[in-house]
Amino acid sequence: MSLASPVRLALIGAGRIGTHHARAIALDVPTAQLVAVVDPREQAAQALAQPLGARAESDATALIDSEDIDGVVITTPAALHRDLIVAAAQAGKHVFTEKPITTELDEAHECVEAARQAGVVLQVGFNRRFAPGFIAARQAVDDGRVGTPQLLRSLTRDPGPYSGDPARTPAWTIFLETLIHDFDTLRWLNPGAEVTEVTAHADALIRPQARESGFLDTSVVTLRFDNGAFATAEASFSATYGYDVRGEVFGDGGMATAGSPRTSDMDYYGPAGVSYDTSRADTDLLHSAYVGELSAFTQVINGAELPVPTGADGVKALQIAHAAIRSIQDNRTVAIKEIAR
């Protein structure tokens, strides 16, 4: 493959986020070619692949060995990530996986090691690193305008009302699937520092009747970094006004904030007052960030030296998530060294 050749990608998992990523690869990432869409639901794979000029497959294992594939984009449920990542790496394919890298730490380490041994790229889908406002906030840290970070904040609020079934949602989803973004964002906004302690609080405030089954829908997690900084990560499954992600880093030189529920900078002044457009979908609010991370994946495959979130970053965020779970279970502050190996 020459440096000018499009990176030939197969997407595995034709669900909601997979549908978005497949279209983004085919339509918005000129350095990539969507070759195949894989899903055991053959009709779903065909419906997504055909309009995008890709072929539909139902067997991920067979496709991973295909010679016309340079890399895979994994958008399956997290429990399936480990086997797909390891198989792809062993087949010499580069891997982009949606967050979390896996749900179990031992499996996450296996993924990182498989990619290392194979010499392939393993990138984790922490999209906020590619959102313009968050990039600008990190730049304010890098160029010294914020000074030494002292207080940080990151939040994720999914659009409400919560319409899922708590009985079908794993108890720790709020940490492993939602706050995992915030844990990575806070590490990224405090470069060179690592989390040492985690204290988590969580409850079922949206669906109190699901509390006894272990379903948690609202959480605040406090982190302590080895450079002395404090951080909070906050999540809710039911923001009535729509999808909402924001970040903040405060230091001895200033403060930078990022994120907004606005989809544009247009304000409408009308009979009911002043309003602006928002979005109820992450794929609308963060579309450019999703495109940016997929574009970066192809550029790194082609030899570019770009600071993408790696498998190691995925492990670090997962360690924080597991420390938060332990904190809830034991009702105490948990040191990361208790989790990490």
C-alpha beads as a LAMMPS data file, in Angstrom:
LAMMPS data file: protein, C-alpha beads

341 atoms
340 bonds

1 atom types
1 bond types

-500.0 500.0 xlo xhi
-500.0 500.0 ylo yhi
-500.0 500.0 zlo zhi

Masses

1 110.0

Atoms # bond

1 1 1 0.000 0.000 0.000
2 1 1 1.488 3.346 -1.020
3 1 1 1.208 6.373 1.217
4 1 1 -1.308 7.880 -1.202
5 1 1 -3.573 4.846 -1.228
6 1 1 -6.867 4.987 0.657
7 1 1 -6.862 2.771 3.716
8 1 1 -9.223 -0.140 3.072
9 1 1 -11.485 -0.582 6.066
10 1 1 -14.119 -3.043 7.195
11 1 1 -16.649 -1.976 9.782
12 1 1 -17.854 -4.641 12.228
13 1 1 -21.218 -3.927 13.859
14 1 1 -24.090 -2.274 11.983
15 1 1 -25.842 -0.757 14.986
16 1 1 -26.514 2.904 15.725
17 1 1 -22.925 4.088 16.071
18 1 1 -21.725 1.645 13.416
19 1 1 -24.202 3.116 10.954
20 1 1 -22.850 6.587 11.621
21 1 1 -19.214 5.496 11.339
22 1 1 -19.776 3.559 8.123
23 1 1 -21.338 6.612 6.482
24 1 1 -18.602 8.875 7.834
25 1 1 -15.868 6.614 6.440
26 1 1 -17.515 6.341 3.033
27 1 1 -18.600 9.959 2.646
28 1 1 -16.387 12.161 4.845
29 1 1 -12.946 10.514 5.122
30 1 1 -11.168 10.791 1.759
31 1 1 -8.158 8.842 3.042
32 1 1 -10.329 5.758 3.633
33 1 1 -12.302 3.299 1.561
34 1 1 -15.174 1.382 3.131
35 1 1 -14.751 -2.108 1.714
36 1 1 -17.155 -4.122 3.842
37 1 1 -19.779 -3.961 6.582
38 1 1 -20.006 -6.983 8.860
39 1 1 -22.954 -7.944 11.032
40 1 1 -24.514 -11.336 11.843
41 1 1 -27.842 -9.721 10.942
42 1 1 -27.403 -10.089 7.203
43 1 1 -30.213 -7.686 6.276
44 1 1 -28.778 -4.950 8.502
45 1 1 -25.344 -5.384 6.976
46 1 1 -26.734 -5.298 3.445
47 1 1 -28.937 -2.258 4.082
48 1 1 -25.948 -0.283 5.374
49 1 1 -23.301 -1.519 2.960
50 1 1 -25.054 -1.390 -0.403
51 1 1 -25.764 2.373 -0.634
52 1 1 -22.149 3.048 0.383
53 1 1 -20.632 0.824 -2.282
54 1 1 -19.358 -1.762 0.188
55 1 1 -20.019 -5.454 0.403
56 1 1 -21.985 -7.045 3.232
57 1 1 -20.591 -9.907 5.291
58 1 1 -21.959 -11.877 8.225
59 1 1 -18.778 -13.587 9.476
60 1 1 -16.245 -11.245 11.085
61 1 1 -13.639 -13.977 11.556
62 1 1 -13.512 -14.797 7.862
63 1 1 -13.426 -11.151 6.839
64 1 1 -10.520 -10.303 9.147
65 1 1 -8.324 -12.624 7.096
66 1 1 -9.292 -10.972 3.798
67 1 1 -6.353 -9.633 1.800
68 1 1 -8.298 -6.601 0.601
69 1 1 -8.649 -5.225 4.166
70 1 1 -6.004 -3.018 5.821
71 1 1 -7.878 -2.299 9.037
72 1 1 -11.106 -2.814 10.956
73 1 1 -13.420 -0.443 12.759
74 1 1 -15.126 -2.238 15.643
75 1 1 -18.518 -0.905 16.707
76 1 1 -19.951 -4.023 18.311
77 1 1 -21.083 -4.309 21.947
78 1 1 -18.069 -3.926 24.242
79 1 1 -18.186 -7.531 25.438
80 1 1 -17.181 -8.634 21.919
81 1 1 -14.216 -6.282 21.533
82 1 1 -11.446 -8.467 22.937
83 1 1 -11.800 -11.394 20.563
84 1 1 -12.162 -9.143 17.520
85 1 1 -9.207 -6.924 18.442
86 1 1 -6.895 -9.864 19.110
87 1 1 -7.969 -11.697 15.945
88 1 1 -7.523 -8.607 13.798
89 1 1 -4.103 -7.831 15.248
90 1 1 -2.928 -11.397 14.750
91 1 1 -4.065 -11.136 11.126
92 1 1 -1.949 -8.011 10.716
93 1 1 -4.903 -5.625 10.524
94 1 1 -4.928 -2.199 12.138
95 1 1 -7.722 -1.667 14.663
96 1 1 -9.995 1.211 15.583
97 1 1 -12.335 0.199 18.388
98 1 1 -15.144 2.150 19.927
99 1 1 -14.825 2.769 23.642
100 1 1 -14.320 1.032 25.956
101 1 1 -11.403 -0.993 24.673
102 1 1 -12.991 -3.890 26.600
103 1 1 -14.898 -4.161 29.868
104 1 1 -12.327 -6.383 31.645
105 1 1 -8.811 -5.229 32.460
106 1 1 -7.089 -8.526 31.748
107 1 1 -8.690 -8.572 28.300
108 1 1 -7.651 -4.965 27.685
109 1 1 -4.029 -5.831 28.424
110 1 1 -4.296 -8.777 26.018
111 1 1 -5.494 -6.424 23.280
112 1 1 -2.625 -4.008 23.804
113 1 1 -0.096 -6.835 23.796
114 1 1 -1.561 -8.401 20.653
115 1 1 -1.304 -5.078 18.800
116 1 1 2.238 -4.529 20.059
117 1 1 3.415 -7.949 18.945
118 1 1 1.801 -7.533 15.532
119 1 1 3.095 -3.984 15.059
120 1 1 -0.343 -2.639 14.169
121 1 1 -2.187 0.517 15.188
122 1 1 -4.703 0.144 18.017
123 1 1 -6.780 3.300 18.446
124 1 1 -9.658 3.756 20.909
125 1 1 -12.669 5.921 20.041
126 1 1 -12.355 8.720 22.576
127 1 1 -13.906 11.284 20.268
128 1 1 -13.673 14.368 22.494
129 1 1 -9.974 14.594 21.759
130 1 1 -11.040 15.495 18.203
131 1 1 -13.814 18.006 18.993
132 1 1 -12.717 21.575 18.109
133 1 1 -13.535 23.103 21.501
134 1 1 -11.735 20.364 23.409
135 1 1 -8.736 20.624 21.081
136 1 1 -8.581 24.360 21.800
137 1 1 -8.815 23.737 25.556
138 1 1 -5.927 21.268 25.410
139 1 1 -3.931 23.788 23.368
140 1 1 -4.500 26.376 26.109
141 1 1 -2.939 23.911 28.536
142 1 1 -0.054 23.040 26.219
143 1 1 0.896 26.649 25.509
144 1 1 0.837 27.634 29.182
145 1 1 -2.197 29.914 29.214
146 1 1 -3.957 27.777 31.824
147 1 1 -0.801 27.297 33.851
148 1 1 -0.565 24.220 36.059
149 1 1 -3.929 22.408 36.083
150 1 1 -5.492 22.385 39.545
151 1 1 -9.218 21.728 39.082
152 1 1 -10.775 19.836 36.161
153 1 1 -14.296 18.837 35.250
154 1 1 -15.887 16.678 32.552
155 1 1 -19.528 15.702 32.154
156 1 1 -21.711 13.518 29.980
157 1 1 -25.479 13.837 29.997
158 1 1 -27.402 11.610 27.641
159 1 1 -30.683 12.942 26.231
160 1 1 -33.826 12.150 28.183
161 1 1 -36.254 10.964 29.091
162 1 1 -34.357 7.721 29.607
163 1 1 -36.105 5.224 27.353
164 1 1 -34.027 2.103 27.932
165 1 1 -34.821 -0.961 29.958
166 1 1 -32.774 -0.999 33.185
167 1 1 -33.180 -4.773 33.388
168 1 1 -31.244 -5.095 30.117
169 1 1 -28.524 -2.579 31.038
170 1 1 -25.495 -3.845 32.995
171 1 1 -25.214 -2.312 36.445
172 1 1 -21.873 -0.633 35.763
173 1 1 -22.697 0.816 32.341
174 1 1 -22.517 4.365 33.660
175 1 1 -18.801 3.870 34.423
176 1 1 -17.723 1.469 31.673
177 1 1 -19.653 2.967 28.743
178 1 1 -20.496 6.568 29.667
179 1 1 -18.013 8.052 32.144
180 1 1 -15.182 6.227 30.369
181 1 1 -15.211 9.222 27.976
182 1 1 -14.848 11.657 30.867
183 1 1 -12.041 9.684 32.487
184 1 1 -10.058 9.862 29.259
185 1 1 -10.880 13.542 28.752
186 1 1 -9.648 14.450 32.237
187 1 1 -6.374 12.567 31.714
188 1 1 -5.931 14.262 28.348
189 1 1 -6.566 17.766 29.741
190 1 1 -3.950 17.170 32.455
191 1 1 -1.056 15.961 30.283
192 1 1 1.774 14.121 31.951
193 1 1 -0.222 13.445 35.120
194 1 1 -1.933 10.231 36.139
195 1 1 -4.855 9.475 38.433
196 1 1 -3.885 8.078 41.830
197 1 1 -7.208 7.952 43.730
198 1 1 -10.875 7.555 42.810
199 1 1 -13.984 8.242 44.888
200 1 1 -17.346 7.495 43.273
201 1 1 -20.945 8.170 44.187
202 1 1 -23.856 6.853 42.116
203 1 1 -27.567 6.209 42.482
204 1 1 -30.783 5.490 40.596
205 1 1 -32.388 8.922 40.592
206 1 1 -34.097 8.607 37.214
207 1 1 -35.445 5.083 37.750
208 1 1 -35.494 4.627 41.574
209 1 1 -37.408 1.369 41.196
210 1 1 -34.358 -0.116 39.453
211 1 1 -32.003 0.626 42.360
212 1 1 -32.359 -2.816 43.947
213 1 1 -31.328 -4.524 40.714
214 1 1 -28.113 -2.489 40.677
215 1 1 -28.962 -0.155 37.805
216 1 1 -27.307 3.243 38.361
217 1 1 -28.244 6.242 36.223
218 1 1 -26.606 9.246 37.924
219 1 1 -23.029 9.581 39.135
220 1 1 -20.288 11.940 40.292
221 1 1 -16.705 10.673 40.500
222 1 1 -13.818 12.555 42.113
223 1 1 -10.265 11.915 40.885
224 1 1 -6.912 12.885 42.401
225 1 1 -3.875 13.209 40.135
226 1 1 -0.240 12.712 41.001
227 1 1 0.467 16.389 40.217
228 1 1 -1.974 17.373 42.988
229 1 1 -4.892 18.309 40.733
230 1 1 -8.472 17.375 41.586
231 1 1 -11.077 16.455 38.974
232 1 1 -14.761 15.588 38.856
233 1 1 -16.539 13.454 36.279
234 1 1 -20.323 13.643 36.149
235 1 1 -22.927 11.625 34.246
236 1 1 -26.684 11.394 33.857
237 1 1 -28.806 9.234 31.575
238 1 1 -31.619 11.769 31.239
239 1 1 -30.996 15.388 30.233
240 1 1 -34.381 16.730 29.162
241 1 1 -32.796 19.304 26.841
242 1 1 -30.658 16.889 24.814
243 1 1 -27.138 15.504 24.559
244 1 1 -24.642 17.488 26.621
245 1 1 -20.870 17.058 26.954
246 1 1 -18.592 19.679 28.486
247 1 1 -15.114 19.998 29.926
248 1 1 -13.179 22.471 32.041
249 1 1 -9.594 22.866 33.171
250 1 1 -8.642 25.531 35.729
251 1 1 -5.060 26.383 36.609
252 1 1 -2.908 29.025 38.219
253 1 1 -2.763 30.915 34.931
254 1 1 -6.383 30.805 33.808
255 1 1 -9.235 28.537 32.790
256 1 1 -10.395 26.874 29.587
257 1 1 -13.841 25.397 28.969
258 1 1 -15.136 23.298 26.088
259 1 1 -18.376 21.796 24.886
260 1 1 -21.895 23.077 24.358
261 1 1 -25.282 21.579 23.496
262 1 1 -25.491 24.072 20.618
263 1 1 -25.279 22.756 17.068
264 1 1 -24.453 26.222 15.656
265 1 1 -23.741 29.744 16.870
266 1 1 -27.072 31.029 15.537
267 1 1 -29.447 32.621 18.056
268 1 1 -33.122 32.970 17.092
269 1 1 -34.980 35.988 18.444
270 1 1 -38.739 35.432 18.199
271 1 1 -42.103 35.922 19.927
272 1 1 -41.243 33.365 22.599
273 1 1 -37.874 34.945 23.330
274 1 1 -34.351 33.966 22.357
275 1 1 -33.473 30.367 21.490
276 1 1 -30.786 28.362 19.731
277 1 1 -30.536 24.960 18.070
278 1 1 -29.471 21.958 20.123
279 1 1 -29.195 18.261 19.360
280 1 1 -30.532 15.147 21.015
281 1 1 -27.924 12.922 19.344
282 1 1 -24.187 12.600 19.892
283 1 1 -23.732 11.803 16.216
284 1 1 -25.085 15.251 15.342
285 1 1 -23.322 17.238 18.052
286 1 1 -19.950 15.508 17.616
287 1 1 -20.021 14.516 13.949
288 1 1 -16.828 16.423 13.132
289 1 1 -15.072 14.759 16.064
290 1 1 -16.080 11.295 14.844
291 1 1 -14.827 12.145 11.360
292 1 1 -11.632 13.544 12.859
293 1 1 -10.788 10.415 14.828
294 1 1 -11.462 8.119 11.860
295 1 1 -9.380 10.343 9.608
296 1 1 -6.548 10.329 12.136
297 1 1 -6.702 6.514 12.242
298 1 1 -6.071 6.295 8.505
299 1 1 -3.283 8.867 8.649
300 1 1 -1.471 7.019 11.430
301 1 1 -1.745 3.779 9.445
302 1 1 -0.097 5.634 6.571
303 1 1 2.801 6.699 8.780
304 1 1 1.718 10.050 10.217
305 1 1 2.820 10.817 13.763
306 1 1 -0.421 12.008 15.340
307 1 1 -1.375 11.930 19.046
308 1 1 -4.302 9.513 18.874
309 1 1 -5.762 7.711 21.913
310 1 1 -4.009 4.357 22.027
311 1 1 -4.754 1.006 23.550
312 1 1 -2.712 2.095 26.569
313 1 1 -5.023 5.089 26.978
314 1 1 -7.945 2.699 26.815
315 1 1 -6.423 0.653 29.638
316 1 1 -5.830 3.750 31.800
317 1 1 -9.441 4.905 31.426
318 1 1 -10.689 1.400 32.160
319 1 1 -8.591 1.269 35.331
320 1 1 -10.311 4.433 36.542
321 1 1 -13.718 2.939 35.709
322 1 1 -12.941 -0.213 37.676
323 1 1 -11.674 1.866 40.590
324 1 1 -14.982 3.753 40.537
325 1 1 -16.877 0.461 40.627
326 1 1 -14.771 -0.718 43.578
327 1 1 -15.402 2.607 45.298
328 1 1 -19.170 2.093 45.016
329 1 1 -18.945 -1.514 46.163
330 1 1 -16.746 -0.742 49.191
331 1 1 -18.007 2.798 49.917
332 1 1 -14.484 4.213 50.062
333 1 1 -11.751 5.941 48.137
334 1 1 -9.812 3.509 45.956
335 1 1 -6.171 3.849 44.964
336 1 1 -5.453 3.140 41.302
337 1 1 -2.567 0.894 42.348
338 1 1 -5.189 -1.469 43.799
339 1 1 -6.625 -1.888 40.295
340 1 1 -3.624 -1.589 38.010
341 1 1 -1.191 -4.426 37.439

Bonds

1 1 1 2
2 1 2 3
3 1 3 4
4 1 4 5
5 1 5 6
6 1 6 7
7 1 7 8
8 1 8 9
9 1 9 10
10 1 10 11
11 1 11 12
12 1 12 13
13 1 13 14
14 1 14 15
15 1 15 16
16 1 16 17
17 1 17 18
18 1 18 19
19 1 19 20
20 1 20 21
21 1 21 22
22 1 22 23
23 1 23 24
24 1 24 25
25 1 25 26
26 1 26 27
27 1 27 28
28 1 28 29
29 1 29 30
30 1 30 31
31 1 31 32
32 1 32 33
33 1 33 34
34 1 34 35
35 1 35 36
36 1 36 37
37 1 37 38
38 1 38 39
39 1 39 40
40 1 40 41
41 1 41 42
42 1 42 43
43 1 43 44
44 1 44 45
45 1 45 46
46 1 46 47
47 1 47 48
48 1 48 49
49 1 49 50
50 1 50 51
51 1 51 52
52 1 52 53
53 1 53 54
54 1 54 55
55 1 55 56
56 1 56 57
57 1 57 58
58 1 58 59
59 1 59 60
60 1 60 61
61 1 61 62
62 1 62 63
63 1 63 64
64 1 64 65
65 1 65 66
66 1 66 67
67 1 67 68
68 1 68 69
69 1 69 70
70 1 70 71
71 1 71 72
72 1 72 73
73 1 73 74
74 1 74 75
75 1 75 76
76 1 76 77
77 1 77 78
78 1 78 79
79 1 79 80
80 1 80 81
81 1 81 82
82 1 82 83
83 1 83 84
84 1 84 85
85 1 85 86
86 1 86 87
87 1 87 88
88 1 88 89
89 1 89 90
90 1 90 91
91 1 91 92
92 1 92 93
93 1 93 94
94 1 94 95
95 1 95 96
96 1 96 97
97 1 97 98
98 1 98 99
99 1 99 100
100 1 100 101
101 1 101 102
102 1 102 103
103 1 103 104
104 1 104 105
105 1 105 106
106 1 106 107
107 1 107 108
108 1 108 109
109 1 109 110
110 1 110 111
111 1 111 112
112 1 112 113
113 1 113 114
114 1 114 115
115 1 115 116
116 1 116 117
117 1 117 118
118 1 118 119
119 1 119 120
120 1 120 121
121 1 121 122
122 1 122 123
123 1 123 124
124 1 124 125
125 1 125 126
126 1 126 127
127 1 127 128
128 1 128 129
129 1 129 130
130 1 130 131
131 1 131 132
132 1 132 133
133 1 133 134
134 1 134 135
135 1 135 136
136 1 136 137
137 1 137 138
138 1 138 139
139 1 139 140
140 1 140 141
141 1 141 142
142 1 142 143
143 1 143 144
144 1 144 145
145 1 145 146
146 1 146 147
147 1 147 148
148 1 148 149
149 1 149 150
150 1 150 151
151 1 151 152
152 1 152 153
153 1 153 154
154 1 154 155
155 1 155 156
156 1 156 157
157 1 157 158
158 1 158 159
159 1 159 160
160 1 160 161
161 1 161 162
162 1 162 163
163 1 163 164
164 1 164 165
165 1 165 166
166 1 166 167
167 1 167 168
168 1 168 169
169 1 169 170
170 1 170 171
171 1 171 172
172 1 172 173
173 1 173 174
174 1 174 175
175 1 175 176
176 1 176 177
177 1 177 178
178 1 178 179
179 1 179 180
180 1 180 181
181 1 181 182
182 1 182 183
183 1 183 184
184 1 184 185
185 1 185 186
186 1 186 187
187 1 187 188
188 1 188 189
189 1 189 190
190 1 190 191
191 1 191 192
192 1 192 193
193 1 193 194
194 1 194 195
195 1 195 196
196 1 196 197
197 1 197 198
198 1 198 199
199 1 199 200
200 1 200 201
201 1 201 202
202 1 202 203
203 1 203 204
204 1 204 205
205 1 205 206
206 1 206 207
207 1 207 208
208 1 208 209
209 1 209 210
210 1 210 211
211 1 211 212
212 1 212 213
213 1 213 214
214 1 214 215
215 1 215 216
216 1 216 217
217 1 217 218
218 1 218 219
219 1 219 220
220 1 220 221
221 1 221 222
222 1 222 223
223 1 223 224
224 1 224 225
225 1 225 226
226 1 226 227
227 1 227 228
228 1 228 229
229 1 229 230
230 1 230 231
231 1 231 232
232 1 232 233
233 1 233 234
234 1 234 235
235 1 235 236
236 1 236 237
237 1 237 238
238 1 238 239
239 1 239 240
240 1 240 241
241 1 241 242
242 1 242 243
243 1 243 244
244 1 244 245
245 1 245 246
246 1 246 247
247 1 247 248
248 1 248 249
249 1 249 250
250 1 250 251
251 1 251 252
252 1 252 253
253 1 253 254
254 1 254 255
255 1 255 256
256 1 256 257
257 1 257 258
258 1 258 259
259 1 259 260
260 1 260 261
261 1 261 262
262 1 262 263
263 1 263 264
264 1 264 265
265 1 265 266
266 1 266 267
267 1 267 268
268 1 268 269
269 1 269 270
270 1 270 271
271 1 271 272
272 1 272 273
273 1 273 274
274 1 274 275
275 1 275 276
276 1 276 277
277 1 277 278
278 1 278 279
279 1 279 280
280 1 280 281
281 1 281 282
282 1 282 283
283 1 283 284
284 1 284 285
285 1 285 286
286 1 286 287
287 1 287 288
288 1 288 289
289 1 289 290
290 1 290 291
291 1 291 292
292 1 292 293
293 1 293 294
294 1 294 295
295 1 295 296
296 1 296 297
297 1 297 298
298 1 298 299
299 1 299 300
300 1 300 301
301 1 301 302
302 1 302 303
303 1 303 304
304 1 304 305
305 1 305 306
306 1 306 307
307 1 307 308
308 1 308 309
309 1 309 310
310 1 310 311
311 1 311 312
312 1 312 313
313 1 313 314
314 1 314 315
315 1 315 316
316 1 316 317
317 1 317 318
318 1 318 319
319 1 319 320
320 1 320 321
321 1 321 322
322 1 322 323
323 1 323 324
324 1 324 325
325 1 325 326
326 1 326 327
327 1 327 328
328 1 328 329
329 1 329 330
330 1 330 331
331 1 331 332
332 1 332 333
333 1 333 334
334 1 334 335
335 1 335 336
336 1 336 337
337 1 337 338
338 1 338 339
339 1 339 340
340 1 340 341
